[in-house]
Amino acid sequence: QVQLAESGGGLVQAGGSLRVSCAVSGRTISRYVMGWFRQAPGKEREFVAAISRNGITAYVESAKGRFTVSRDNAKNTVYLQMNSLKPEDTAAYYCALEGDESTYYSITDVRRYSGIWGQGTLVTVSS
């Protein structure tokens, strides 16, 4: 059974930094694209960042230059380093594992992923 466990969220002032992590169990992530999504209160879940098997990354426009996605396949863990945080970054952050039958979708498209979600980790940025 595949499980994703996000951690590392918290309260931070605008301009600050946080690193959130996603530990995956039940599947070896080295063969998969991994993504990060976020959902703010009252809004739909949106793509934030993704990293391919060979380290190619993609970001939502608002995160470019501020966020960095990385992976440690030995630890079966994905990270999202967030710098220069803004109040509009406030959301629950979720990681996502690529689906086995979804490779024809872009890595920025939620349909690329398996649909298995963790509990998320809440990031709150105060102004």
Backbone as CSV, one residue per row, in Angstrom:
resi,resn,N_x,N_y,N_z,CA_x,CA_y,CA_z,C_x,C_y,C_z
1,GLN,0.844,-1.182,0.000,0.000,0.000,0.000,0.887,1.243,0.000
2,VAL,0.630,2.114,-0.970,1.420,3.330,-1.089,0.902,4.374,-0.107
3,GLN,1.821,4.987,0.621,1.461,6.072,1.534,2.444,7.222,1.356
4,LEU,1.909,8.428,1.421,2.711,9.644,1.345,2.504,10.429,2.635
5,ALA,3.595,10.858,3.228,3.511,11.570,4.503,4.275,12.882,4.400
6,GLU,3.532,13.976,4.359,4.137,15.305,4.284,4.420,15.824,5.691
7,SER,5.466,16.621,5.804,5.809,17.220,7.083,6.612,18.489,6.840
8,GLY,6.787,19.273,7.900,7.654,20.436,7.835,6.947,21.770,7.697
9,GLY,5.629,21.757,7.612,4.905,23.014,7.517,4.936,23.772,8.837
10,GLY,4.412,24.971,8.804,4.366,25.768,10.023,4.004,27.203,9.719
11,LEU,4.175,28.038,10.732,3.890,29.467,10.618,5.200,30.212,10.406
12,VAL,5.228,31.062,9.412,6.439,31.818,9.102,6.032,33.219,8.656
13,GLN,6.889,34.178,8.922,6.611,35.543,8.482,6.934,35.688,6.990
14,ALA,6.287,36.642,6.374,6.572,36.921,4.972,8.072,37.191,4.793
15,GLY,8.629,36.623,3.740,10.059,36.735,3.494,10.872,35.595,4.066
16,GLY,10.249,34.789,4.892,10.940,33.676,5.520,10.997,32.445,4.633
17,SER,11.534,31.361,5.206,11.750,30.124,4.461,11.218,28.929,5.242
18,LEU,10.848,27.908,4.506,10.458,26.620,5.075,10.863,25.535,4.090
19,ARG,11.150,24.357,4.625,11.346,23.191,3.769,10.343,22.132,4.187
20,VAL,9.510,21.731,3.257,8.572,20.653,3.522,9.085,19.374,2.875
21,SER,8.734,18.260,3.505,9.222,16.962,3.065,8.054,16.031,2.799
22,CYS,8.314,15.030,1.979,7.316,14.005,1.688,8.014,12.659,1.681
23,ALA,7.722,11.854,2.680,8.273,10.504,2.757,7.271,9.527,2.161
24,VAL,7.763,8.693,1.255,6.895,7.744,0.554,7.203,6.328,1.019
25,SER,6.176,5.574,1.284,6.340,4.166,1.620,5.465,3.331,0.689
26,GLY,5.892,2.089,0.470,5.123,1.195,-0.369,5.441,1.271,-1.849
27,ARG,6.333,2.167,-2.224,6.731,2.309,-3.628,8.093,2.972,-3.654
28,THR,8.987,2.493,-4.501,10.298,3.119,-4.667,10.155,4.267,-5.653
29,ILE,10.472,5.471,-5.200,10.158,6.649,-6.005,11.122,6.896,-7.151
30,SER,12.245,6.210,-7.175,13.294,6.538,-8.147,12.809,6.451,-9.594
31,ARG,11.785,5.645,-9.860,11.302,5.475,-11.232,10.152,6.418,-11.574
32,TYR,9.800,7.307,-10.637,8.586,8.088,-10.803,8.833,9.595,-10.751
33,VAL,8.007,10.311,-11.503,7.900,11.751,-11.335,7.204,12.014,-10.000
34,MET,7.682,13.016,-9.292,7.056,13.411,-8.034,6.622,14.869,-8.141
35,GLY,5.448,15.160,-7.620,4.932,16.521,-7.713,4.537,17.077,-6.359
36,TRP,4.436,18.388,-6.314,3.897,19.100,-5.146,2.702,19.929,-5.612
37,PHE,1.640,19.865,-4.822,0.442,20.655,-5.066,0.092,21.387,-3.773
38,ARG,-0.742,22.390,-3.881,-1.200,23.088,-2.685,-2.672,23.458,-2.848
39,GLN,-3.314,23.599,-1.701,-4.721,23.975,-1.697,-4.956,24.986,-0.592
40,ALA,-5.347,26.174,-1.000,-5.688,27.228,-0.042,-7.168,27.122,0.301
41,PRO,-7.557,27.644,1.450,-8.973,27.572,1.845,-9.881,28.172,0.776
42,GLY,-10.903,27.415,0.399,-11.869,27.895,-0.577,-11.409,27.857,-2.016
43,LYS,-10.225,27.298,-2.249,-9.694,27.247,-3.615,-9.420,25.814,-4.034
44,GLU,-9.277,25.619,-5.331,-8.959,24.293,-5.839,-7.471,23.980,-5.632
45,ARG,-7.185,22.694,-5.613,-5.791,22.280,-5.512,-5.057,22.681,-6.785
46,GLU,-3.845,23.229,-6.618,-3.091,23.684,-7.773,-1.679,23.113,-7.777
47,PHE,-1.148,22.963,-8.970,0.226,22.497,-9.143,1.208,23.543,-8.620
48,VAL,2.281,23.059,-7.971,3.329,23.954,-7.486,4.669,23.625,-8.146
49,ALA,5.060,22.343,-8.074,6.379,21.959,-8.584,6.401,20.470,-8.855
50,ALA,7.337,20.055,-9.695,7.512,18.636,-9.972,8.959,18.369,-10.333
51,ILE,9.370,17.120,-10.121,10.724,16.705,-10.475,10.645,15.346,-11.145
52,SER,11.297,15.228,-12.282,11.260,13.986,-13.039,12.269,12.983,-12.486
53,ARG,12.283,11.803,-13.089,13.206,10.749,-12.665,14.654,11.198,-12.800
54,ASN,14.943,11.986,-13.818,16.332,12.403,-14.038,16.594,13.838,-13.584
55,GLY,15.713,14.364,-12.744,15.996,15.643,-12.097,15.504,16.879,-12.814
56,ILE,14.780,16.711,-13.900,14.193,17.879,-14.574,13.058,18.409,-13.717
57,THR,13.024,19.721,-13.542,12.040,20.324,-12.654,11.088,21.250,-13.413
58,ALA,9.949,21.461,-12.819,8.957,22.387,-13.351,8.282,23.085,-12.181
59,TYR,7.902,24.348,-12.396,7.308,25.141,-11.327,6.131,25.957,-11.865
60,VAL,5.198,26.229,-10.987,4.175,27.208,-11.307,4.872,28.567,-11.378
61,GLU,4.366,29.437,-12.210,5.048,30.714,-12.457,5.332,31.474,-11.164
62,SER,4.390,31.459,-10.236,4.540,32.238,-9.000,5.629,31.698,-8.084
63,ALA,6.068,30.477,-8.325,7.085,29.856,-7.475,8.487,29.919,-8.074
64,LYS,8.583,30.255,-9.324,9.890,30.269,-9.982,10.825,31.271,-9.312
65,GLY,12.042,30.837,-9.052,13.028,31.685,-8.404,12.933,31.700,-6.899
66,ARG,11.855,31.146,-6.335,11.681,31.131,-4.879,11.657,29.710,-4.314
67,PHE,11.080,28.780,-5.045,10.937,27.402,-4.564,11.902,26.489,-5.317
68,THR,12.362,25.453,-4.627,13.207,24.446,-5.251,12.728,23.066,-4.832
69,VAL,12.427,22.235,-5.812,12.025,20.854,-5.535,13.247,19.960,-5.720
70,SER,13.373,18.970,-4.838,14.494,18.035,-4.927,14.033,16.670,-4.451
71,ARG,14.859,15.678,-4.707,14.512,14.323,-4.298,15.745,13.612,-3.779
72,ASP,15.531,12.731,-2.813,16.579,11.860,-2.300,16.041,10.443,-2.442
73,ASN,16.423,9.804,-3.533,15.871,8.473,-3.808,16.299,7.452,-2.750
74,ALA,17.471,7.634,-2.175,17.942,6.707,-1.140,17.038,6.754,0.086
75,LYS,16.478,7.933,0.352,15.575,8.089,1.496,14.103,7.990,1.081
76,ASN,13.874,7.807,-0.218,12.497,7.728,-0.735,11.691,8.965,-0.317
77,THR,12.326,10.113,-0.432,11.755,11.356,0.068,11.933,12.468,-0.956
78,VAL,10.921,13.335,-1.018,10.949,14.513,-1.883,10.832,15.742,-1.001
79,TYR,11.485,16.810,-1.430,11.507,18.041,-0.638,11.020,19.225,-1.482
80,LEU,10.525,20.221,-0.786,10.210,21.498,-1.420,10.767,22.594,-0.519
81,GLN,11.834,23.216,-0.977,12.421,24.342,-0.254,11.724,25.607,-0.731
82,MET,11.170,26.351,0.208,10.407,27.558,-0.126,11.060,28.762,0.525
83,ASN,11.531,29.686,-0.286,12.168,30.914,0.190,11.324,32.118,-0.187
84,SER,11.602,33.225,0.447,10.889,34.475,0.149,9.383,34.258,0.149
85,LEU,8.917,33.607,1.183,7.500,33.246,1.235,6.613,34.485,1.321
86,LYS,5.442,34.352,0.716,4.459,35.430,0.665,3.149,34.946,1.299
87,PRO,2.328,35.858,1.798,1.043,35.439,2.375,0.207,34.596,1.408
88,GLU,0.323,34.862,0.117,-0.459,34.086,-0.853,0.047,32.661,-1.039
89,ASP,1.179,32.329,-0.408,1.657,30.939,-0.411,0.979,30.103,0.665
90,THR,0.195,30.742,1.516,-0.501,30.030,2.583,-1.436,28.984,2.002
91,ALA,-1.242,27.736,2.423,-2.028,26.619,1.881,-1.593,25.340,2.573
92,ALA,-2.372,24.294,2.353,-1.923,22.949,2.690,-1.160,22.410,1.485
93,TYR,0.020,21.877,1.737,0.886,21.386,0.675,0.861,19.854,0.664
94,TYR,0.706,19.309,-0.530,0.601,17.868,-0.720,1.607,17.404,-1.765
95,CYS,2.202,16.240,-1.536,3.029,15.666,-2.585,2.214,14.631,-3.346
96,ALA,2.704,14.292,-4.523,1.976,13.374,-5.386,2.948,12.471,-6.125
97,LEU,2.553,11.222,-6.277,3.343,10.202,-6.964,2.758,9.979,-8.366
98,GLU,3.639,9.944,-9.343,3.185,9.716,-10.718,2.357,8.445,-10.828
99,GLY,1.293,8.508,-11.620,0.487,7.334,-11.857,1.126,6.412,-12.891
100,ASP,0.805,5.138,-12.823,1.410,4.155,-13.714,0.904,4.275,-15.144
101,GLU,-0.304,4.819,-15.324,-0.917,4.862,-16.659,-1.117,6.285,-17.153
102,SER,-0.349,7.229,-16.620,-0.654,8.638,-16.868,0.472,9.410,-17.531
103,THR,1.432,8.708,-18.118,2.642,9.387,-18.568,2.429,10.316,-19.752
104,TYR,1.243,10.264,-20.385,1.020,11.156,-21.523,0.549,12.543,-21.100
105,TYR,0.320,12.736,-19.805,-0.021,14.069,-19.326,1.248,14.801,-18.933
106,SER,1.207,16.127,-18.996,2.326,16.947,-18.538,2.566,16.726,-17.048
107,ILE,3.803,16.905,-16.611,4.107,16.743,-15.183,3.502,17.881,-14.359
108,THR,2.957,18.893,-15.013,2.271,19.963,-14.292,0.773,19.688,-14.149
109,ASP,0.299,18.613,-14.750,-1.122,18.271,-14.788,-1.439,17.260,-13.685
110,VAL,-2.436,17.540,-12.876,-2.772,16.638,-11.775,-3.120,15.236,-12.275
111,ARG,-3.555,15.106,-13.510,-3.912,13.788,-14.058,-2.690,12.902,-14.289
112,ARG,-1.486,13.505,-14.213,-0.251,12.734,-14.350,-0.016,11.876,-13.118
113,TYR,-0.681,12.196,-12.034,-0.379,11.595,-10.743,-1.414,10.563,-10.345
114,SER,-1.027,9.763,-9.367,-1.763,8.550,-9.023,-3.090,8.796,-8.330
115,GLY,-3.277,9.995,-7.785,-4.499,10.239,-7.030,-4.405,9.838,-5.577
116,ILE,-3.234,9.330,-5.198,-3.001,9.010,-3.783,-2.418,10.250,-3.124
117,TRP,-3.048,10.711,-2.079,-2.615,11.925,-1.392,-2.340,11.630,0.069
118,GLY,-1.382,12.356,0.618,-1.152,12.277,2.048,-2.084,13.226,2.778
119,GLN,-1.777,13.452,4.032,-2.625,14.328,4.848,-2.314,15.795,4.611
120,GLY,-1.191,16.062,3.933,-0.792,17.437,3.674,-0.088,18.049,4.872
121,THR,0.607,19.134,4.618,1.244,19.891,5.690,0.903,21.357,5.481
122,LEU,0.462,22.007,6.553,-0.050,23.366,6.446,1.071,24.389,6.560
123,VAL,1.117,25.275,5.586,2.062,26.380,5.579,1.263,27.672,5.708
124,THR,1.581,28.445,6.738,0.897,29.714,6.961,1.932,30.827,6.957
125,VAL,1.740,31.796,6.069,2.678,32.906,5.948,1.970,34.173,6.406
126,SER,2.498,34.767,7.456,1.885,35.984,7.996,2.525,37.222,7.369
127,SER,1.734,38.245,7.234,2.238,39.484,6.606,2.832,40.428,7.629
